[in-house]
Amino acid sequence: MKAVLCREWGEPETLRVEAVAAKPLGPRDVRIRVRACGVNFADTLMVAGKYQVKPDFPFTPGLEAAGDIVETGSDVTMLRPGQRVLAVLRFGGAYAEEIVLNADCVVPIPDRMDYVTAAAFPVAYGTSHFALTHRGDLKRGETLLVLGAAGGVGLSAVEIGKHLGARVIAAAGGPEKLAVARKHGADELIDYRNESIRDRVRELTGGLGADVVYDPVGGDAFDQALRAVNWEARMLVIGFAAGRIQQVPANLILVKNISVIGVVWGAQAARDPVLVSRYLAELLGWWEAGRLKPLVAKTFKLAEVADAMQALLSRRHAGKIVLET
Ligand SMILES: NC(=O)c1ccc[n+]([C@@H]2O[C@H](COP(=O)([O-])OP(=O)(O)OC[C@H]3O[C@@H](n4cnc5c(N)ncnc54)[C@H](OP(=O)(O)O)[C@@H]3O)[C@@H](O)[C@H]2O)c1
């Protein structure tokens, strides 16, 4: 079978598609013929050697996949060959024609869900759901500010926030991206290329500020948002796509009883795959009910992996990038 291999830290162009041996199947594992895999910002960090997880070389990147189960280990009772599934791979490995992983990290997908949509689903929706419910305790009627609101995780946070009954303020770069956020449920829009997040949020909330901030961008965007939050606000630290890891002045947290809350979904999925699979099953139910509309901007072939990653890094697209195998 073929797989993308990373043999040294570097740019996406250093990746190669190579023939590799099939992996052995353990008693609690399933073997999946991969049809599609989602491309995430974290994959680019992993290949560059800048991610929390640094696998030994050579390794295959990719945190999420969808496909068909072709074989199950002797102890696997809940899944069977022929089932269509999505899979979460904490330590990478998804950019391949075939994967082998623990059955706990695999969730059946609805009949109507195509592989590309399924491959774009778990990281974005799993992270945003976990962040807004489990970590952020977002309540109906609260104001949610989503930064990077047209990106992979950002757009899913807009949809989930809306579904949970929040008033959603979407902040992103440029009118096209904001139009997408609006289509996916945003009530208010901020173009942070030429508007101040701090001033606009205050304006939109009658001076009160946002109750919950979902921040996959970090840096200046976080700094501004911290100055535009309500009493007892929750700042959800999702990531640092802008490249600067912000420092948080403790005095600003103190004066309004603000909580700054870390969110790491992938590590949570590895620690407690059963909880995360339960959340994913709930989210797939919302998808079946028509409440979530995953947006895939563009698909690429496995051999075009570098182009796919560059498309994500270019910031030109709203939604997700997906590789088809
Ligand atoms: N904590 C977790 O469990 C978890 C899970 C998934 C992802 N993440 C993190 O969340 C972040 C976003 O991931 P993603 O896969 O959703 O990526 P993505 O689709 O590329 O979205 C990132 C967004 O950030 C904005 N951005 C601002 N400055 C940027 C810059 N210098 N370069 C690139 N984008 C920039 C872009 O929107 P504008 O152009 O509109 O500014 C873009 O849409 C990453 O830091 C990732 O590691 C964390």
The ligand as an SDF file (V2000), in Angstrom:
LIG
                    3D

 48 52  0  0  0  0  0  0  0  0999 V2000
   -6.5990   22.4630   20.7050 N   0  0  0  0  0  0  0  0  0  0  0  0
   -7.0340   21.5400   19.8770 C   0  0  0  0  0  0  0  0  0  0  0  0
   -7.4730   20.4610   20.2860 O   0  0  0  0  0  0  0  0  0  0  0  0
   -6.9840   21.8250   18.4010 C   0  0  0  0  0  0  0  0  0  0  0  0
   -7.6620   21.0180   17.4710 C   0  0  0  0  0  0  0  0  0  0  0  0
   -7.6320   21.3750   16.1200 C   0  0  0  0  0  0  0  0  0  0  0  0
   -6.9220   22.4990   15.7170 C   0  0  0  0  0  0  0  0  0  0  0  0
   -6.2380   23.2310   16.6360 N   0  0  0  0  0  0  0  0  0  0  0  0
   -5.4850   24.4300   16.2580 C   0  0  0  0  0  0  0  0  0  0  0  0
   -6.3740   25.3780   15.7290 O   0  0  0  0  0  0  0  0  0  0  0  0
   -5.7010   26.1610   14.7710 C   0  0  0  0  0  0  0  0  0  0  0  0
   -6.4800   26.1400   13.4660 C   0  0  0  0  0  0  0  0  0  0  0  0
   -6.4470   24.8450   12.9080 O   0  0  0  0  0  0  0  0  0  0  0  0
   -7.2460   24.5060   11.5500 P   0  0  0  0  0  0  0  0  0  0  0  0
   -6.8740   23.1190   11.1840 O   0  0  0  0  0  0  0  0  0  0  0  0
   -8.6560   24.8890   11.7090 O   0  0  0  0  0  0  0  0  0  0  0  0
   -6.4940   25.5070   10.5270 O   0  0  0  0  0  0  0  0  0  0  0  0
   -7.0770   26.4110    9.3460 P   0  0  0  0  0  0  0  0  0  0  0  0
   -8.2150   25.7270    8.6830 O   0  0  0  0  0  0  0  0  0  0  0  0
   -5.8900   26.7740    8.5330 O   0  0  0  0  0  0  0  0  0  0  0  0
   -7.6390   27.7010   10.0890 O   0  0  0  0  0  0  0  0  0  0  0  0
   -6.7650   28.6020   10.6910 C   0  0  0  0  0  0  0  0  0  0  0  0
   -7.3520   29.9820   10.5770 C   0  0  0  0  0  0  0  0  0  0  0  0
   -6.5190   30.8640   11.3010 O   0  0  0  0  0  0  0  0  0  0  0  0
   -6.4990   32.1170   10.6720 C   0  0  0  0  0  0  0  0  0  0  0  0
   -5.1290   32.6580   10.6780 N   0  0  0  0  0  0  0  0  0  0  0  0
   -4.7580   33.8040   11.2650 C   0  0  0  0  0  0  0  0  0  0  0  0
   -3.4570   34.0080   11.0970 N   0  0  0  0  0  0  0  0  0  0  0  0
   -2.9880   32.9880   10.3690 C   0  0  0  0  0  0  0  0  0  0  0  0
   -1.6960   32.6690    9.8520 C   0  0  0  0  0  0  0  0  0  0  0  0
   -0.6190   33.4560   10.0730 N   0  0  0  0  0  0  0  0  0  0  0  0
   -1.5700   31.5430    9.1300 N   0  0  0  0  0  0  0  0  0  0  0  0
   -2.6100   30.7260    8.9100 C   0  0  0  0  0  0  0  0  0  0  0  0
   -3.8730   30.9820    9.3860 N   0  0  0  0  0  0  0  0  0  0  0  0
   -4.0500   32.1090   10.1020 C   0  0  0  0  0  0  0  0  0  0  0  0
   -7.0060   31.9330    9.2410 C   0  0  0  0  0  0  0  0  0  0  0  0
   -8.1660   32.7220    9.0970 O   0  0  0  0  0  0  0  0  0  0  0  0
   -8.1430   34.2230    8.5510 P   0  0  0  0  0  0  0  0  0  0  0  0
   -7.3940   34.2040    7.2380 O   0  0  0  0  0  0  0  0  0  0  0  0
   -9.5780   34.5120    8.4090 O   0  0  0  0  0  0  0  0  0  0  0  0
   -7.4420   35.0170    9.6130 O   0  0  0  0  0  0  0  0  0  0  0  0
   -7.4020   30.4680    9.1420 C   0  0  0  0  0  0  0  0  0  0  0  0
   -8.6960   30.2900    8.6050 O   0  0  0  0  0  0  0  0  0  0  0  0
   -4.2800   25.6080   14.6510 C   0  0  0  0  0  0  0  0  0  0  0  0
   -3.4140   26.3430   15.4930 O   0  0  0  0  0  0  0  0  0  0  0  0
   -4.4330   24.1960   15.1820 C   0  0  0  0  0  0  0  0  0  0  0  0
   -3.2300   23.6700   15.6760 O   0  0  0  0  0  0  0  0  0  0  0  0
   -6.2620   22.9080   17.9560 C   0  0  0  0  0  0  0  0  0  0  0  0
  1  2  1  0
  2  3  2  0
  2  4  1  0
  4  5  1  0
  4 48  2  0
  5  6  2  0
  6  7  1  0
  7  8  2  0
  8  9  1  0
  8 48  1  0
  9 10  1  0
  9 46  1  0
 10 11  1  0
 11 12  1  0
 11 44  1  0
 12 13  1  0
 13 14  1  0
 14 15  2  0
 14 16  1  0
 14 17  1  0
 17 18  1  0
 18 19  2  0
 18 20  1  0
 18 21  1  0
 21 22  1  0
 22 23  1  0
 23 24  1  0
 23 42  1  0
 24 25  1  0
 25 26  1  0
 25 36  1  0
 26 27  1  0
 26 35  1  0
 27 28  2  0
 28 29  1  0
 29 30  1  0
 29 35  2  0
 30 31  1  0
 30 32  2  0
 32 33  1  0
 33 34  2  0
 34 35  1  0
 36 37  1  0
 36 42  1  0
 37 38  1  0
 38 39  2  0
 38 40  1  0
 38 41  1  0
 42 43  1  0
 44 45  1  0
 44 46  1  0
 46 47  1  0
M  CHG  2   8   1  16  -1
M  END
$$$$
